[in-house]
Amino acid sequence: MPFDPFVIPFSVGLLFVLVVMGYKYVSWIRQMPKPQTPLKGFQRIKALWDATVEVFMESLLHRKIFKQNVMLGFMHSSIAFGWFLLIVLGHFEAKSVSDNAFNPPYFSIFLYFFVPERSMYKGHAFFSFGMEFILALILSGVFLAYLKRLTKRLFGMKRTSKMRGIDKIALYSLWSIFPLRLIAESFNAYVHDSGSFLTGPVGQFFGSFLPVANLEYSMWWAYSLSLGVFFIALPWSRYSHIPTEMVLIYLRRLGYRSCSKPTGYTMFDLYSCSRCGICIDSCQMNIVYRGRNETVTAHYIYDVRAGHENDFALFSCLACGRCEDACPVGVKTVDLRIGNRYENTKEFGLNHKIETINVVANSAIGYFSGCMGKLTPTVIDSMKQISSAAGDTLFHLDEEKGICCGRPLLLAGQLKQSENIIEKNKQRIESLGIQTLVTSCPICLRTFKNDYNLKIEVIHHSEYIERLIVSKKLVVNNSEAVVAYHDPCDLAHGLGIKQAPRDVINSAAVLYENPDTKSQGLCCGGGLAGVSLNSQQKLSIAYDAIQQITNGETNTLVTSCPLCKKTFAQTRMADVKDIAELVAENILTDGKGTQKLQKQSMLEAVSE
């Protein structure tokens, strides 16, 4: 078995990273609860296949980063995918020159040192060209990484994340690996008169003025040392994300999810963040802090890993989810913060008295306006008008007395109090006998869907209105008025409901959307999660959001969240309406049965 002392740094580093990361993963997995959506049989096989495809597309090719910026995507994918190809093709090349059933890991990495004369082996020209082409691809990515440090705007970024000392050690060793490999193999090619299109010319260049034969061995040492240093630094640096995000993808596909309480899965989420900085520019807290924004996820995770968590950064986050949408890995940053709020907050011990009411609903459809909905009675009136025109009866769960869904307490770190409210509300809802629950509040909707585990259908009022329009139960006149639409955070980012509200708006008006995609999914600033923000800071976010969304093209802003409506209304910059109000204004009825006649005439026109 071939061996030389210079392979020791590489071998020790590889063994070290495998042992340390393996120990971490085992300890985290042991702290994980059972998967929320357990899979069986073929489902599990399909999930594993889907996870493998996702790892290939996101961890190696970095498809999501390509969508952000082509140069940024190429930089990441050329290094990640290129290194993967280098390992795979190098393994096959090593097998072509060795008859051993097993070779140590370092053999394929330093193959050209151990087998300098390879021209007599089958496939030599193919392997030489292929390996050097891949190396050139990786080096182009390393060059772009150097360039990004000098001019980040070229890569579509205004701000980048900060690094600790261990991050810099890992980064500079990573940047050194492939240039040192090129030099070592080029020196080897010059000495042994080999090499292909890259190492041949490079070796000739250095050989023209350097004693290459005397320096070659030291270059192999330098290459091995750079690999060893990177591997040893990896578990405590930002680059721990490289193996961790792959494990996270498999866990996610197998049904594991983040929880309100920190678990082993939380650690996979935390260390899957590469702190690439893509989330920084998407954070609206940049409006509040013109300098360094400690609230932004990349900086916050930096502080959490370093063990000096900032309470203000923890409690000033809007929890809007824009950073989650921007994250190439899909790290659940909102759940991460909620879990940390629970860990860092003392339970208040509040005694929430929820009356038990033995009532059976007079309809199969229940309506929940929520706390914020009670503060916007025009939305409730519009929903009553819409359901009446459609011939539906809505049973209003919280018409007489307000009922909290429990999420405000959850966002404040009061997990036990939130769970108490959720359990009592769940019993109350299930005792009503309704089949569908409609709510105007995206905050409540998200909580009902994710935390209540209800056995009935739960939908947003925009989805309910869309169903009425599609089924022809509700006929709406298009006023041709130009309006802009604001995506509420919990509805768009939290639940992915974006199209239904737009379809409803297009039936009653003309929807204007800012062509600048950065204006999409902006938070109103009034979210319940921003506990540490004062009213002026929240309003500054609202001012900026409404300017970007309307873009000077319309004076009417439509939203589908009562809290967003109240927040935007305080800016006095536009006529703010809920989507239910827009539809109610344009129902084809005079209150005396015209709605029914209009529907009948429309159906007859369609049949003709």
C-alpha positions as CSV (number, residue, x, y, z in Angstrom):
1,M,0.0,0.0,0.0
2,P,1.6,3.3,-1.1
3,F,2.4,5.8,1.7
4,D,4.3,9.0,2.3
5,P,4.4,11.1,5.5
6,F,3.0,14.2,3.7
7,V,-0.5,12.5,3.6
8,I,-0.7,12.5,7.4
9,P,-2.2,16.1,7.7
10,F,-5.0,15.1,5.2
11,S,-5.7,11.8,6.8
12,V,-5.8,13.2,10.4
13,G,-8.0,16.0,9.3
14,L,-10.4,13.7,7.4
15,L,-10.6,11.3,10.4
16,F,-11.1,14.2,12.8
17,V,-14.0,15.8,10.8
18,L,-15.8,12.4,10.4
19,V,-15.5,11.6,14.1
20,V,-16.6,15.1,15.4
21,M,-19.4,15.6,12.9
22,G,-20.6,12.0,13.4
23,Y,-20.7,12.5,17.2
24,K,-22.6,15.7,16.8
25,Y,-25.2,14.2,14.4
26,V,-25.8,11.1,16.6
27,S,-26.3,13.3,19.7
28,W,-28.7,15.6,17.8
29,I,-30.7,12.7,16.4
30,R,-31.1,11.3,19.8
31,Q,-32.7,14.5,21.0
32,M,-35.2,14.6,18.1
33,P,-38.9,13.7,18.6
34,K,-40.6,11.4,16.2
35,P,-41.4,12.7,12.8
36,Q,-44.6,14.8,12.6
37,T,-45.6,13.1,9.4
38,P,-44.2,9.5,9.6
39,L,-43.8,7.7,6.3
40,K,-44.1,4.1,5.5
41,G,-43.1,1.7,2.7
42,F,-43.0,3.3,-0.7
43,Q,-43.5,6.7,0.7
44,R,-40.2,6.4,2.6
45,I,-38.4,5.2,-0.5
46,K,-39.8,8.1,-2.6
47,A,-38.8,10.5,0.2
48,L,-35.2,9.2,0.1
49,W,-35.1,9.6,-3.6
50,D,-36.6,13.1,-3.5
51,A,-34.0,14.0,-0.8
52,T,-31.2,12.7,-3.0
53,V,-32.4,14.8,-5.9
54,E,-32.7,17.9,-3.7
55,V,-29.2,17.4,-2.3
56,F,-27.9,17.2,-5.9
57,M,-29.8,20.3,-7.0
58,E,-29.3,22.5,-4.0
59,S,-26.2,21.4,-2.1
60,L,-24.2,20.7,-5.2
61,L,-25.7,22.7,-8.1
62,H,-27.1,25.5,-5.9
63,R,-30.2,26.0,-8.0
64,K,-31.9,28.5,-5.7
65,I,-28.7,30.6,-5.5
66,F,-28.7,30.7,-9.3
67,K,-32.1,32.2,-9.2
68,Q,-30.9,34.9,-6.9
69,N,-27.8,35.8,-9.1
70,V,-26.2,33.8,-11.9
71,M,-22.6,34.7,-10.9
72,L,-23.3,33.9,-7.3
73,G,-24.8,30.6,-8.2
74,F,-21.9,29.8,-10.5
75,M,-19.4,30.6,-7.8
76,H,-21.0,28.3,-5.3
77,S,-21.8,25.4,-7.7
78,S,-18.4,25.4,-9.5
79,I,-16.7,24.8,-6.1
80,A,-19.3,22.4,-4.6
81,F,-20.2,20.4,-7.7
82,G,-16.7,20.7,-9.1
83,W,-15.2,19.2,-5.9
84,F,-17.7,16.4,-5.9
85,L,-16.9,15.6,-9.5
86,L,-13.2,15.7,-8.7
87,I,-13.6,13.2,-6.0
88,V,-15.8,10.8,-8.1
89,L,-13.7,11.0,-11.2
90,G,-10.5,10.8,-9.2
91,H,-11.8,7.6,-7.6
92,F,-12.4,6.0,-11.0
93,E,-9.0,7.1,-12.2
94,A,-7.3,5.6,-9.1
95,K,-9.2,2.3,-9.8
96,S,-7.9,2.3,-13.4
97,V,-4.2,2.4,-12.3
98,S,-4.5,0.1,-9.2
99,D,-5.4,-3.6,-8.9
100,N,-6.0,-3.3,-5.1
101,A,-9.5,-4.1,-3.9
102,F,-9.1,-1.2,-1.4
103,N,-7.1,1.9,-1.5
104,P,-6.8,4.4,1.4
105,P,-8.7,7.7,0.8
106,Y,-5.5,9.7,0.3
107,F,-4.5,7.5,-2.7
108,S,-6.9,9.1,-5.2
109,I,-6.4,12.6,-3.8
110,F,-2.6,12.4,-4.3
111,L,-2.6,9.9,-7.1
112,Y,-0.2,11.9,-9.4
113,F,2.4,11.7,-6.6
114,F,2.2,8.0,-6.2
115,V,1.7,7.2,-9.9
116,P,3.5,9.9,-11.8
117,E,3.8,7.8,-15.0
118,R,0.2,7.1,-16.1
119,S,0.4,7.3,-19.8
120,M,0.5,3.5,-20.2
121,Y,-2.8,3.0,-18.4
122,K,-6.1,2.7,-20.2
123,G,-8.1,6.0,-20.3
124,H,-5.2,8.1,-19.3
125,A,-5.9,10.9,-21.8
126,F,-9.6,11.0,-20.8
127,F,-8.9,11.1,-17.1
128,S,-6.1,13.7,-17.4
129,F,-8.3,16.0,-19.4
130,G,-11.4,15.5,-17.3
131,M,-9.6,16.0,-14.0
132,E,-7.9,19.2,-15.2
133,F,-11.1,20.6,-16.7
134,I,-12.9,20.1,-13.4
135,L,-10.0,21.7,-11.5
136,A,-10.2,24.7,-13.9
137,L,-13.9,24.9,-13.2
138,I,-13.3,24.9,-9.4
139,L,-10.5,27.5,-9.7
140,S,-12.8,29.8,-11.6
141,G,-15.2,29.6,-8.6
142,V,-12.4,30.3,-6.2
143,F,-11.5,33.4,-8.3
144,L,-15.1,34.6,-8.1
145,A,-15.0,34.0,-4.3
146,Y,-11.9,36.3,-4.1
147,L,-13.7,38.8,-6.3
148,K,-16.8,38.7,-4.1
149,R,-14.8,39.9,-1.2
150,L,-13.8,43.0,-3.2
151,T,-17.1,43.8,-4.9
152,K,-20.2,42.1,-3.6
153,R,-22.6,44.2,-5.7
154,L,-21.4,42.3,-8.8
155,F,-23.1,39.3,-7.2
156,G,-26.3,41.1,-6.4
157,M,-25.6,41.7,-2.8
158,K,-25.4,44.9,-0.8
159,R,-24.3,43.4,2.4
160,T,-22.4,40.3,3.5
161,S,-22.1,38.4,6.7
162,K,-19.3,38.7,9.2
163,M,-16.8,36.0,10.1
164,R,-15.1,34.7,13.2
165,G,-11.5,33.8,13.4
166,I,-12.2,30.1,12.9
167,D,-14.3,31.0,9.8
168,K,-11.4,32.9,8.3
169,I,-9.0,29.9,9.0
170,A,-11.5,27.6,7.2
171,L,-12.1,30.1,4.4
172,Y,-8.4,30.8,3.6
173,S,-7.5,27.1,3.8
174,L,-10.4,26.3,1.4
175,W,-9.2,29.0,-1.0
176,S,-5.7,27.5,-0.8
177,I,-6.6,23.9,-1.5
178,F,-7.2,24.0,-5.2
179,P,-4.4,26.5,-6.2
180,L,-2.0,24.3,-4.2
181,R,-3.3,21.2,-6.0
182,L,-2.7,22.9,-9.3
183,I,0.8,23.9,-8.4
184,A,1.7,20.5,-7.0
185,E,0.3,18.6,-10.1
186,S,1.9,21.2,-12.5
187,F,5.3,20.7,-10.8
188,N,4.8,16.9,-11.1
189,A,3.8,17.2,-14.8
190,Y,7.0,19.3,-15.5
191,V,9.3,16.8,-13.7
192,H,7.7,13.7,-15.3
193,D,6.9,15.3,-18.7
194,S,3.2,14.6,-18.3
195,G,0.1,16.7,-17.7
196,S,-2.8,17.9,-19.9
197,F,-4.0,21.3,-21.1
198,L,-3.7,22.9,-17.7
199,T,-0.9,21.4,-15.6
200,G,1.4,21.1,-18.6
201,P,1.6,24.8,-19.5
202,V,1.6,25.8,-15.9
203,G,4.4,23.5,-15.1
204,Q,6.4,24.7,-18.1
205,F,5.9,28.3,-16.9
206,F,7.1,27.7,-13.4
207,G,9.9,25.4,-14.6
208,S,11.3,28.3,-16.7
209,F,12.5,30.2,-13.6
210,L,12.1,27.9,-10.5
211,P,13.8,24.7,-9.4
212,V,10.6,22.8,-9.8
213,A,12.1,19.4,-9.1
214,N,13.3,20.5,-5.6
215,L,10.0,22.3,-4.8
216,E,7.5,19.6,-5.9
217,Y,7.5,17.6,-2.6
218,S,7.0,20.7,-0.5
219,M,3.9,21.6,-2.7
220,W,2.4,18.2,-1.9
221,W,2.9,18.9,1.8
222,A,1.3,22.3,1.4
223,Y,-1.7,20.8,-0.4
224,S,-2.1,18.1,2.2
225,L,-1.8,20.7,5.0
226,S,-4.5,22.9,3.5
227,L,-6.9,20.0,3.4
228,G,-6.1,19.0,6.9
229,V,-6.6,22.5,8.3
230,F,-9.9,22.9,6.5
231,F,-11.2,19.6,7.8
232,I,-10.2,20.4,11.4
233,A,-11.7,23.9,11.3
234,L,-14.9,22.8,9.6
235,P,-17.0,21.5,12.6
236,W,-16.7,24.9,14.3
237,S,-16.9,27.2,11.3
238,R,-19.6,28.3,8.9
239,Y,-18.6,25.5,6.6
240,S,-20.1,22.9,8.9
241,H,-23.2,23.5,6.8
242,I,-21.7,21.5,3.9
243,P,-22.5,18.1,5.4
244,T,-25.2,19.3,7.8
245,E,-27.5,20.7,5.2
246,M,-27.5,17.4,3.4
247,V,-28.6,15.6,6.5
248,L,-31.2,18.2,7.1
249,I,-32.7,17.7,3.7
250,Y,-33.0,14.0,4.3
251,L,-34.6,14.5,7.7
252,R,-37.1,17.1,6.3
253,R,-38.1,14.7,3.5
254,L,-38.6,11.9,6.0
255,G,-41.2,14.0,7.8
256,Y,-39.2,15.7,10.6
257,R,-40.1,19.3,11.3
258,S,-39.0,22.1,13.6
259,C,-40.9,22.6,16.9
260,S,-41.7,25.5,19.2
261,K,-39.3,24.0,21.7
262,P,-35.6,23.5,20.7
263,T,-34.8,19.9,19.8
264,G,-32.1,18.0,18.0
265,Y,-33.7,19.0,14.7
266,T,-33.2,22.7,15.8
267,M,-29.5,22.0,15.9
268,F,-29.5,20.7,12.3
269,D,-31.4,23.9,11.2
270,L,-28.9,26.1,13.1
271,Y,-25.8,24.5,11.6
272,S,-27.2,24.1,8.1
273,C,-26.9,27.9,7.7
274,S,-23.8,28.8,5.8
275,R,-24.2,32.5,6.6
276,C,-23.9,33.1,2.9
277,G,-25.6,36.5,3.5
278,I,-28.3,36.2,0.9
279,C,-30.9,36.7,3.6
280,I,-29.4,40.0,4.7
281,D,-30.7,42.2,1.9
282,S,-34.2,40.7,2.2
283,C,-34.5,41.7,5.9
284,Q,-36.7,44.8,6.3
285,M,-35.0,45.6,9.6
286,N,-32.3,47.2,7.5
287,I,-34.8,50.1,7.2
288,V,-34.7,50.6,11.0
289,Y,-31.0,50.1,11.4
290,R,-29.0,52.0,8.7
291,G,-25.8,50.6,10.1
292,R,-25.2,47.0,11.2
293,N,-28.5,45.0,11.5
294,E,-27.9,42.5,14.3
295,T,-31.5,41.2,13.9
296,V,-30.9,39.7,10.5
297,T,-30.7,35.9,10.5
298,A,-27.1,35.6,9.3
299,H,-25.8,37.8,12.1
300,Y,-28.2,36.3,14.7
301,I,-27.1,32.8,13.9
302,Y,-23.5,33.9,14.2
303,D,-24.2,35.2,17.7
304,V,-26.1,32.1,18.7
305,R,-23.3,29.8,17.6
306,A,-20.7,31.9,19.3
307,G,-22.7,31.7,22.6
308,H,-23.5,35.4,23.0
309,E,-27.1,35.8,22.0
310,N,-28.4,39.3,21.8
311,D,-31.8,39.7,23.4
312,F,-32.8,42.7,21.4
313,A,-31.9,40.9,18.2
314,L,-34.0,37.9,19.4
315,F,-37.1,40.0,20.2
316,S,-37.0,42.6,17.5
317,C,-37.3,40.2,14.6
318,L,-40.6,40.6,12.7
319,A,-40.8,36.8,12.1
320,C,-42.1,37.6,8.7
321,G,-40.3,34.7,7.0
322,R,-38.7,36.7,4.1
323,C,-35.3,35.3,5.2
324,E,-36.7,31.8,5.0
325,D,-37.9,32.4,1.5
326,A,-34.5,33.7,0.5
327,C,-32.5,31.0,2.3
328,P,-31.1,28.5,-0.3
329,V,-31.2,25.7,2.3
330,G,-34.7,26.5,3.6
331,V,-33.6,26.9,7.2
332,K,-36.7,27.6,9.4
333,T,-35.4,30.7,11.1
334,V,-38.7,31.8,12.5
335,D,-39.1,28.5,14.4
336,L,-35.5,28.8,15.5
337,R,-36.2,32.2,17.1
338,I,-39.4,31.2,18.7
339,G,-37.6,28.2,20.3
340,N,-34.9,30.5,21.6
341,R,-37.5,33.0,22.9
342,Y,-39.0,30.2,24.9
343,E,-35.5,29.2,26.3
344,N,-34.8,32.9,27.2
345,T,-38.1,33.9,28.6
346,K,-39.7,33.4,32.1
347,E,-43.2,32.0,32.0
348,F,-45.6,34.7,33.3
349,G,-48.0,32.1,34.8
350,L,-51.0,33.9,33.4
351,N,-54.4,32.3,34.1
352,H,-56.5,32.4,30.9
353,K,-60.1,31.7,31.6
354,I,-61.8,30.3,28.6
355,E,-65.5,29.7,29.0
356,T,-66.8,26.3,27.9
357,I,-69.9,26.9,25.8
358,N,-72.1,24.0,24.7
359,V,-73.2,25.2,21.3
360,V,-73.8,23.4,18.1
361,A,-73.2,25.4,15.0
362,N,-76.1,26.2,12.7
363,S,-73.9,25.8,9.7
364,A,-71.3,23.5,8.3
365,I,-69.0,26.5,7.8
366,G,-67.6,28.3,10.8
367,Y,-66.1,31.8,10.7
368,F,-63.3,33.0,13.0
369,S,-62.5,36.7,12.9
370,G,-59.7,36.6,15.5
371,C,-58.4,39.3,17.8
372,M,-57.3,41.6,15.0
373,G,-60.5,40.9,13.0
374,K,-62.5,42.2,16.0
375,L,-60.7,45.5,15.6
376,T,-61.7,45.8,11.9
377,P,-65.5,45.3,12.0
378,T,-65.8,46.3,8.4
379,V,-64.1,43.1,7.3
380,I,-66.6,41.1,9.4
381,D,-69.5,43.0,7.9
382,S,-68.1,42.4,4.4
383,M,-67.8,38.6,5.0
384,K,-71.4,38.5,6.2
385,Q,-72.5,40.4,3.1
386,I,-70.5,38.0,0.8
387,S,-71.8,34.8,2.4
388,S,-75.4,36.2,2.3
389,A,-75.2,37.1,-1.4
390,A,-73.8,33.6,-2.1
391,G,-76.6,31.9,-0.1
392,D,-74.2,30.6,2.6
393,T,-74.6,30.8,6.3
394,L,-71.5,31.4,8.4
395,F,-71.4,30.5,12.1
396,H,-69.4,33.2,13.7
397,L,-67.4,31.5,16.5
398,D,-66.1,34.6,18.2
399,E,-68.9,37.1,17.4
400,E,-69.8,37.9,21.0
401,K,-66.5,37.4,22.8
402,G,-63.0,37.6,21.4
403,I,-60.9,34.4,21.3
404,C,-57.1,34.4,21.0
405,C,-55.6,31.7,18.8
406,G,-52.5,31.5,21.1
407,R,-49.9,32.7,18.6
408,P,-49.2,36.1,20.2
409,L,-48.1,34.2,23.4
410,L,-46.1,31.8,21.3
411,L,-44.2,34.6,19.6
412,A,-43.5,36.1,23.0
413,G,-41.9,32.9,24.2
414,Q,-44.8,31.9,26.5
415,L,-45.1,28.4,25.1
416,K,-47.0,26.8,28.0
417,Q,-49.6,29.5,28.1
418,S,-50.0,29.3,24.3
419,E,-50.5,25.5,24.5
420,N,-53.1,25.9,27.2
421,I,-55.1,28.3,25.0
422,I,-54.7,26.1,22.0
423,E,-55.9,23.0,23.8
424,K,-59.1,24.7,25.1
425,N,-59.8,26.3,21.8
426,K,-59.4,23.0,20.0
427,Q,-62.0,21.3,22.2
428,R,-64.4,24.2,21.6
429,I,-64.0,24.1,17.8
430,E,-64.3,20.4,17.6
431,S,-67.5,20.4,19.7
432,L,-69.3,22.7,17.2
433,G,-69.7,20.1,14.5
434,I,-68.5,22.4,11.6
435,Q,-66.7,20.9,8.6
436,T,-64.9,24.0,7.4
437,L,-63.4,26.8,9.4
438,V,-62.8,30.2,7.6
439,T,-60.7,32.9,9.1
440,S,-59.8,36.4,8.0
441,C,-56.6,36.4,10.0
442,P,-53.5,34.8,8.5
443,I,-51.9,34.6,12.0
444,C,-54.8,32.5,13.2
445,L,-54.9,30.5,10.0
446,R,-51.2,29.5,10.4
447,T,-51.8,28.6,14.0
448,F,-54.9,26.5,13.3
449,K,-53.1,24.6,10.5
450,N,-49.7,24.1,12.2
451,D,-50.5,23.8,15.9
452,Y,-54.1,22.7,16.4
453,N,-54.1,19.4,14.5
454,L,-57.8,19.9,13.7
455,K,-59.6,17.2,11.8
456,I,-61.6,19.8,9.8
457,E,-60.7,21.9,6.8
458,V,-59.2,25.3,7.7
459,I,-59.0,28.0,5.0
460,H,-58.4,31.7,4.6
461,H,-61.3,34.0,3.7
462,S,-59.6,34.8,0.3
463,E,-59.7,31.0,-0.5
464,Y,-63.4,30.9,0.6
465,I,-64.3,33.9,-1.6
466,E,-62.4,32.3,-4.5
467,R,-64.5,29.1,-4.2
468,L,-67.7,31.1,-4.3
469,I,-66.6,33.0,-7.4
470,V,-65.4,29.9,-9.2
471,S,-68.6,27.9,-8.4
472,K,-70.7,30.9,-9.6
473,K,-72.3,31.2,-6.2
474,L,-71.0,34.7,-6.1
475,V,-71.0,37.1,-9.1
476,V,-68.6,40.1,-8.9
477,N,-68.4,43.1,-11.1
478,N,-65.0,44.2,-12.2
479,S,-64.8,47.9,-11.4
480,E,-61.6,48.3,-13.5
481,A,-60.1,50.2,-10.6
482,V,-56.3,49.7,-10.4
483,V,-55.2,48.4,-7.0
484,A,-52.0,46.9,-5.6
485,Y,-51.9,43.9,-3.4
486,H,-49.9,43.3,-0.2
487,D,-49.0,39.7,0.7
488,P,-49.4,39.1,4.5
489,C,-46.4,37.4,6.0
490,D,-48.1,34.4,7.6
491,L,-50.3,33.9,4.5
492,A,-47.6,34.1,1.8
493,H,-44.4,33.1,3.6
494,G,-45.8,30.9,6.3
495,L,-48.4,29.0,4.2
496,G,-47.6,29.8,0.6
497,I,-51.0,31.1,-0.2
498,K,-50.4,33.7,-2.9
499,Q,-52.5,33.0,-5.9
500,A,-56.0,32.8,-4.4
501,P,-56.0,36.4,-3.3
502,R,-54.8,37.6,-6.7
503,D,-57.4,35.7,-8.5
504,V,-60.1,37.2,-6.3
505,I,-58.7,40.7,-6.8
506,N,-58.6,40.3,-10.6
507,S,-62.3,39.4,-10.5
508,A,-63.2,42.8,-8.8
509,A,-60.4,45.1,-10.0
510,V,-57.2,45.5,-12.1
511,L,-54.2,44.2,-10.1
512,Y,-51.0,46.2,-10.3
513,E,-47.8,44.4,-9.3
514,N,-44.4,46.1,-9.1
515,P,-42.1,44.5,-11.6
516,D,-39.3,44.7,-9.0
517,T,-39.7,41.3,-7.3
518,K,-38.0,42.6,-4.2
519,S,-41.2,44.4,-3.4
520,Q,-43.1,41.2,-3.1
521,G,-43.9,39.7,0.3
522,L,-43.0,42.8,2.3
523,C,-44.0,42.9,6.0
524,C,-46.3,45.7,7.1
525,G,-44.1,46.2,10.1
526,G,-46.9,45.8,12.6
527,G,-46.4,42.1,13.2
528,L,-46.8,40.7,16.7
529,A,-43.3,39.2,16.8
530,G,-41.5,42.5,16.8
531,V,-41.8,42.8,20.6
532,S,-38.8,45.2,21.0
533,L,-39.8,47.6,18.3
534,N,-41.5,50.9,19.1
535,S,-44.4,52.3,17.1
536,Q,-42.2,54.7,15.1
537,Q,-39.9,51.9,14.0
538,K,-42.8,49.8,12.9
539,L,-44.3,52.7,11.0
540,S,-41.0,53.3,9.1
541,I,-41.2,49.8,7.8
542,A,-44.9,50.3,6.8
543,Y,-44.0,53.5,5.0
544,D,-41.2,51.8,3.0
545,A,-43.4,48.8,2.2
546,I,-46.4,50.7,0.9
547,Q,-44.1,52.9,-1.3
548,Q,-42.5,49.8,-2.9
549,I,-45.8,47.9,-3.3
550,T,-47.8,50.8,-4.9
551,N,-44.8,52.2,-6.7
552,G,-46.8,55.4,-7.4
553,E,-49.1,53.5,-9.8
554,T,-52.2,53.4,-7.6
555,N,-53.6,54.9,-4.4
556,T,-55.5,51.8,-3.4
557,L,-53.8,49.0,-1.4
558,V,-55.6,45.7,-0.9
559,T,-54.4,43.3,1.8
560,S,-55.9,40.1,3.3
561,C,-54.9,40.6,6.9
562,P,-56.7,42.8,9.5
563,L,-53.5,43.6,11.3
564,C,-51.8,44.7,8.0
565,K,-54.8,46.8,7.2
566,K,-54.7,48.7,10.5
567,T,-50.9,49.2,10.2
568,F,-50.9,50.5,6.6
569,A,-53.9,52.7,7.4
570,Q,-51.8,54.6,10.0
571,T,-49.5,55.8,7.2
572,R,-52.3,57.6,5.5
573,M,-50.5,57.0,2.2
574,A,-53.2,55.0,0.5
575,D,-56.8,53.9,0.7
576,V,-56.3,50.5,2.4
577,K,-58.9,47.8,2.0
578,D,-59.3,44.2,3.0
579,I,-59.9,41.8,0.1
580,A,-63.3,41.1,1.5
581,E,-64.2,44.8,1.4
582,L,-63.1,45.0,-2.2
583,V,-65.3,42.1,-3.2
584,A,-68.3,43.3,-1.1
585,E,-68.2,46.7,-2.9
586,N,-68.5,45.0,-6.2
587,I,-71.1,42.3,-5.7
588,L,-73.7,42.4,-8.4
589,T,-76.8,42.8,-6.2
590,D,-79.1,45.5,-5.0
591,G,-80.1,43.5,-1.9
592,K,-83.4,42.4,-3.4
593,G,-82.4,39.2,-5.2
594,T,-80.5,40.7,-8.1
595,Q,-77.5,38.6,-7.2
596,K,-79.5,35.4,-8.0
597,L,-80.8,36.8,-11.3
598,Q,-77.4,37.9,-12.3
599,K,-76.0,34.5,-11.6
600,Q,-78.8,32.9,-13.6
601,S,-78.3,35.1,-16.6
602,M,-74.5,34.5,-16.6
603,L,-75.0,30.8,-16.5
604,E,-77.5,31.0,-19.4
605,A,-75.0,33.2,-21.4
606,V,-72.2,30.6,-20.8
607,S,-74.5,27.7,-21.9
608,E,-75.4,29.5,-25.1
